[in-house]
């Protein structure tokens, strides 16, 4: 007589477990699909947006960020919070954005130091280009090469001839080591083969005051900073370090028209997001900023800050970064400049 073997409880448990696992798996898949569908159907933006400004309150980047944030909040109906996270010449705030989720709820309002600081530091917690998604180049501000009126030179050509006759005898001031004023002057000296001694100050006020007093002979400064000194005759402008003349000072020749197109030195202001932000969010944000920048009160605010509006597509900022970052790295390497 043939015996019937009882079912193996171990096999039964395996079958039961596999069945349960499949059920759990399908439930999870359905839940995930539902979450994704909900996320796709959720309009952007649906909550507060953070504008990270890696500089102190009252700086141009901060002022522009707050103005644009207020208008954006009015138009989109969500809160826009401006956060100032200062430190290490903008690195701390920029790093926070680089490491933020790429979901379109945190943006970096940055400036020229984003391109200069990496050139002067041996280690950076992020890549100034690869770690970010460009959104918009907001604007630029012209820099100007200035000398004390007692320097026996009426124009750039005469000043360069003087430097050739007295290599290393004249001093130039800057608001501090590693800034665009310092590196921009070094670029000028490297490209022309001239020599001057650098005198760093703790801020632009001291540098400009000592230049006007004749303690140093030259400096590179924004036209906004230099405006009162130029109008009063305390300083003599030799060239605007831009492609075209400034509408505010049309009498000052541009460095390009003087024959030095490689000596363009401007401060700039831009908006970036973390790398990987969806393109549709970038385009929507860019379009909204372009619209806001056409408002008369925003145009006036830019003008008061000495900033020439740029706007347009994100690739303008991409192109600028691709020029600026390697340019300053080369200046630092060529001049063997050590900041740290």
C-alpha positions as CSV (number, residue, x, y, z in Angstrom):
1,X,0.0,0.0,0.0
2,X,1.4,3.3,-1.0
3,X,1.9,5.9,1.7
4,X,1.0,9.5,1.2
5,X,3.7,11.8,2.5
6,X,2.5,14.8,4.5
7,X,3.1,18.2,3.0
8,X,6.4,19.7,3.9
9,X,5.6,22.7,6.1
10,X,8.9,24.3,5.1
11,X,7.9,24.2,1.4
12,X,4.4,25.6,2.3
13,X,6.0,28.5,4.2
14,X,8.3,29.3,1.2
15,X,5.3,29.4,-1.1
16,X,3.3,31.5,1.3
17,X,6.3,33.9,1.8
18,X,6.9,34.3,-1.9
19,X,3.2,35.1,-2.4
20,X,3.3,37.7,0.3
21,X,6.5,39.2,-1.0
22,X,4.9,39.5,-4.5
23,X,1.9,41.2,-3.0
24,X,4.0,43.6,-1.0
25,X,6.2,44.3,-4.1
26,X,3.2,45.2,-6.2
27,X,1.7,47.4,-3.5
28,X,5.0,49.3,-3.2
29,X,5.2,49.7,-7.0
30,X,1.7,51.1,-7.2
31,X,2.4,53.4,-4.3
32,X,5.5,54.7,-6.0
33,X,3.7,55.2,-9.3
34,X,1.0,57.1,-7.5
35,X,3.6,59.3,-5.7
36,X,5.4,60.0,-9.0
37,X,2.1,60.8,-10.7
38,X,1.2,63.1,-7.9
39,X,4.6,64.8,-8.0
40,X,4.3,65.3,-11.8
41,X,0.8,66.8,-11.4
42,X,1.9,69.2,-8.6
43,X,2.4,72.6,-10.1
44,X,5.7,74.3,-9.6
45,X,6.2,76.1,-7.3
46,X,4.0,74.7,-4.5
47,X,6.0,75.9,-1.5
48,X,8.5,78.5,-0.3
49,X,11.6,79.1,-2.3
50,X,15.0,80.0,-0.8
51,X,17.4,82.6,-2.3
52,X,20.8,81.9,-0.9
53,X,23.1,84.9,-0.8
54,X,26.6,84.0,0.3
55,X,27.4,87.6,1.1
56,X,26.4,90.1,3.9
57,X,23.2,92.0,3.9
58,X,23.3,95.2,1.8
59,X,25.7,94.0,-0.8
60,X,24.6,94.3,-4.4
61,X,23.9,90.6,-4.7
62,X,21.8,90.8,-1.6
63,X,19.9,93.9,-2.7
64,X,19.1,92.4,-6.1
65,X,18.1,89.1,-4.7
66,X,15.7,90.6,-2.2
67,X,14.1,92.9,-4.9
68,X,13.6,90.0,-7.3
69,X,12.4,87.7,-4.6
70,X,9.7,90.1,-3.5
71,X,8.4,90.4,-7.1
72,X,8.6,86.7,-7.7
73,X,6.6,86.0,-4.5
74,X,3.9,88.4,-5.7
75,X,3.7,86.8,-9.1
76,X,3.8,83.2,-8.0
77,X,1.9,83.4,-4.7
78,X,4.6,81.6,-2.7
79,X,7.1,82.9,-0.1
80,X,10.6,83.7,-1.2
81,X,13.0,83.6,1.7
82,X,16.4,85.4,1.3
83,X,19.1,83.7,3.5
84,X,22.5,85.3,4.0
85,X,25.1,82.6,4.7
86,X,28.4,84.3,4.7
87,X,32.0,83.0,5.2
88,X,35.1,82.1,3.2
89,X,34.4,84.6,0.5
90,X,31.0,83.1,-0.4
91,X,32.1,79.4,-0.3
92,X,29.8,78.4,2.7
93,X,26.6,79.7,1.1
94,X,27.5,78.4,-2.3
95,X,28.3,75.0,-0.9
96,X,24.9,74.8,0.8
97,X,23.2,75.3,-2.6
98,X,25.6,72.8,-4.4
99,X,24.5,70.1,-1.9
100,X,20.8,71.0,-1.8
101,X,18.2,68.8,-3.5
102,X,17.9,69.7,-7.2
103,X,14.1,70.4,-7.0
104,X,13.9,74.1,-7.8
105,X,13.4,75.3,-4.2
106,X,16.8,76.7,-3.6
107,X,18.8,79.2,-5.7
108,X,22.1,80.9,-5.4
109,X,22.4,84.6,-5.9
110,X,26.2,85.0,-6.5
111,X,28.7,87.3,-8.0
112,X,32.3,87.6,-9.3
113,X,33.9,85.8,-6.5
114,X,32.3,82.6,-7.6
115,X,34.9,82.6,-10.4
116,X,37.9,84.1,-8.5
117,X,37.8,82.2,-5.2
118,X,38.4,78.7,-6.7
119,X,41.6,80.0,-8.3
120,X,43.0,81.1,-5.0
121,X,42.1,78.1,-2.9
122,X,43.8,74.7,-3.0
123,X,40.6,72.8,-2.0
124,X,37.0,73.6,-2.8
125,X,34.0,71.6,-1.5
126,X,32.3,72.0,-4.9
127,X,33.1,72.6,-8.6
128,X,32.2,76.2,-9.5
129,X,30.8,75.0,-12.9
130,X,29.8,71.3,-12.6
131,X,28.1,71.6,-9.2
132,X,25.6,74.2,-10.4
133,X,22.9,74.8,-13.0
134,X,23.1,78.3,-14.5
135,X,19.8,80.1,-14.5
136,X,20.5,83.7,-15.5
137,X,23.3,86.3,-15.8
138,X,21.5,89.2,-14.1
139,X,24.0,91.9,-15.0
140,X,27.5,93.3,-15.0
141,X,29.3,96.3,-13.5
142,X,32.2,98.0,-15.2
143,X,35.6,98.2,-13.5
144,X,37.9,101.2,-14.1
145,X,41.7,101.6,-14.0
146,X,42.4,104.7,-11.9
147,X,45.5,106.6,-10.9
148,X,46.3,109.5,-8.6
149,X,46.4,112.8,-10.5
150,X,49.9,113.5,-9.5
151,X,51.1,110.5,-11.5
152,X,52.7,112.0,-14.6
153,X,50.4,110.2,-17.1
154,X,47.3,111.5,-18.9
155,X,46.2,108.3,-20.5
156,X,46.8,104.5,-20.5
157,X,49.6,104.7,-23.0
158,X,51.6,107.3,-21.0
159,X,50.9,105.3,-17.8
160,X,52.3,102.1,-19.4
161,X,55.4,104.0,-20.7
162,X,55.9,105.2,-17.1
163,X,55.7,101.7,-15.7
164,X,58.2,100.5,-18.3
165,X,60.7,103.2,-17.2
166,X,60.1,102.4,-13.5
167,X,59.4,98.7,-13.2
168,X,58.2,97.8,-9.7
169,X,58.5,101.3,-8.4
170,X,54.8,102.2,-8.4
171,X,52.2,100.6,-6.1
172,X,48.6,99.6,-6.7
173,X,46.0,99.1,-4.1
174,X,43.2,96.6,-3.8
175,X,40.5,95.9,-1.2
176,X,42.1,92.6,-0.3
177,X,44.1,89.6,-1.6
178,X,42.3,87.4,-4.2
179,X,39.5,89.8,-5.1
180,X,38.7,90.8,-8.7
181,X,40.5,94.1,-8.1
182,X,43.7,92.3,-7.2
183,X,43.5,89.6,-9.8
184,X,42.3,92.0,-12.5
185,X,45.3,94.3,-12.0
186,X,47.6,91.2,-12.1
187,X,45.9,90.3,-15.4
188,X,46.7,93.7,-16.7
189,X,50.4,93.5,-15.6
190,X,50.8,89.9,-17.0
191,X,49.3,90.7,-20.4
192,X,51.4,93.9,-20.8
193,X,54.6,92.6,-19.2
194,X,54.7,95.4,-16.7
195,X,55.4,95.4,-12.9
196,X,53.8,97.1,-9.9
197,X,53.8,96.3,-6.2
198,X,50.5,95.1,-4.7
199,X,49.3,96.8,-1.5
200,X,46.2,95.0,-0.1
201,X,43.8,96.8,2.1
202,X,40.9,95.6,4.3
203,X,38.1,97.0,2.1
204,X,37.7,99.4,-0.7
205,X,37.3,102.5,1.5
206,X,40.9,102.4,2.7
207,X,42.3,101.6,-0.7
208,X,40.4,104.5,-2.4
209,X,41.3,107.0,0.4
210,X,45.0,106.2,0.3
211,X,45.0,106.4,-3.5
212,X,43.4,109.8,-3.4
213,X,46.0,110.8,-0.8
214,X,48.9,109.7,-3.0
215,X,50.1,106.9,-0.7
216,X,49.6,104.4,-3.7
217,X,49.5,105.3,-7.3
218,X,46.8,103.1,-8.9
219,X,43.9,100.8,-8.4
220,X,41.1,98.9,-10.1
221,X,37.6,99.8,-8.9
222,X,34.0,99.6,-9.9
223,X,32.7,102.8,-11.5
224,X,30.1,103.0,-8.7
225,X,32.9,103.0,-6.1
226,X,35.0,105.5,-8.1
227,X,32.2,107.8,-9.2
228,X,32.6,110.5,-6.6
229,X,36.4,110.4,-6.8
230,X,36.2,110.9,-10.6
231,X,33.7,113.7,-10.5
232,X,35.7,115.6,-7.9
233,X,39.0,115.2,-9.8
234,X,40.6,113.3,-6.9
235,X,41.3,110.3,-9.2
236,X,42.1,110.1,-12.9
237,X,40.4,107.3,-14.9
238,X,42.5,105.7,-17.6
239,X,40.2,103.0,-19.0
240,X,36.9,101.2,-18.4
241,X,37.9,97.5,-18.4
242,X,35.0,96.5,-20.6
243,X,34.1,96.0,-24.3
244,X,32.2,99.2,-24.5
245,X,32.3,102.6,-22.9
246,X,30.1,103.2,-19.8
247,X,27.0,105.3,-20.4
248,X,27.6,106.9,-17.0
249,X,31.1,108.0,-18.0
250,X,31.2,108.1,-21.8
251,X,34.4,110.1,-21.8
252,X,36.5,107.2,-20.5
253,X,37.7,104.9,-23.3
254,X,37.1,101.1,-23.0
255,X,40.0,98.8,-22.7
256,X,38.9,97.0,-25.9
257,X,39.1,100.2,-28.0
258,X,42.5,100.9,-26.6
259,X,43.7,97.6,-28.1
260,X,43.5,95.2,-25.2
261,X,40.5,92.9,-25.7
262,X,41.9,90.2,-23.4
263,X,41.8,92.7,-20.4
264,X,38.1,92.7,-19.9
265,X,37.5,92.8,-16.1
266,X,33.9,93.2,-14.9
267,X,32.0,92.3,-11.8
268,X,29.0,90.2,-12.5
269,X,25.8,88.9,-10.7
270,X,24.1,85.7,-11.5
271,X,21.5,83.1,-10.4
272,X,22.3,79.4,-10.2
273,X,20.6,76.3,-8.9
274,X,22.1,72.9,-7.8
275,X,23.3,70.7,-10.6
276,X,20.5,68.4,-11.9
277,X,17.5,70.8,-11.6
278,X,15.0,69.8,-14.3
279,X,15.2,72.0,-17.4
280,X,11.5,72.9,-17.3
281,X,12.0,74.5,-13.9
282,X,15.1,76.4,-15.0
283,X,13.3,77.7,-18.1
284,X,10.2,78.7,-16.1
285,X,12.3,80.5,-13.5
286,X,14.4,82.2,-16.2
287,X,11.4,83.4,-18.0
288,X,9.9,84.9,-14.9
289,X,13.1,86.7,-14.0
290,X,13.3,88.1,-17.5
291,X,9.7,89.4,-17.1
292,X,10.4,90.9,-13.7
293,X,13.5,92.7,-14.9
294,X,11.4,94.7,-17.4
295,X,9.6,96.4,-14.6
296,X,10.5,100.1,-14.3
297,X,11.2,99.9,-10.5
298,X,13.6,96.9,-11.0
299,X,15.4,98.7,-13.8
300,X,15.9,101.8,-11.5
301,X,17.2,99.5,-8.7
302,X,19.8,98.0,-11.0
303,X,20.9,101.4,-12.2
304,X,21.2,102.6,-8.6
305,X,23.5,99.7,-7.9
306,X,25.6,100.5,-10.9
307,X,24.6,97.2,-12.6
308,X,24.0,97.0,-16.4
309,X,21.2,94.5,-17.0
310,X,21.9,91.4,-19.1
311,X,19.2,88.8,-18.6
312,X,18.3,86.5,-21.4
313,X,18.9,82.7,-21.6
314,X,20.9,80.6,-19.0
315,X,23.6,80.0,-21.6
316,X,24.9,83.5,-21.1
317,X,25.9,82.7,-17.6
318,X,27.3,79.3,-18.8
319,X,29.5,81.1,-21.3
320,X,30.7,83.6,-18.7
321,X,31.7,80.9,-16.2
322,X,33.5,79.0,-18.9
323,X,35.6,82.1,-19.5
324,X,36.0,83.4,-16.0
325,X,37.0,80.3,-14.0
326,X,40.0,79.3,-16.2
327,X,41.0,82.9,-16.7
328,X,41.5,83.6,-13.1
329,X,43.1,80.2,-12.5
330,X,45.7,81.1,-15.1
331,X,46.3,84.5,-13.6
332,X,47.0,83.0,-10.2
333,X,49.2,80.2,-11.6
334,X,51.2,82.6,-13.8
335,X,51.7,85.1,-11.0
336,X,52.3,82.3,-8.4
337,X,49.9,84.1,-6.2
338,X,49.3,82.6,-2.8
339,X,46.3,83.6,-0.8
340,X,45.8,80.8,1.8
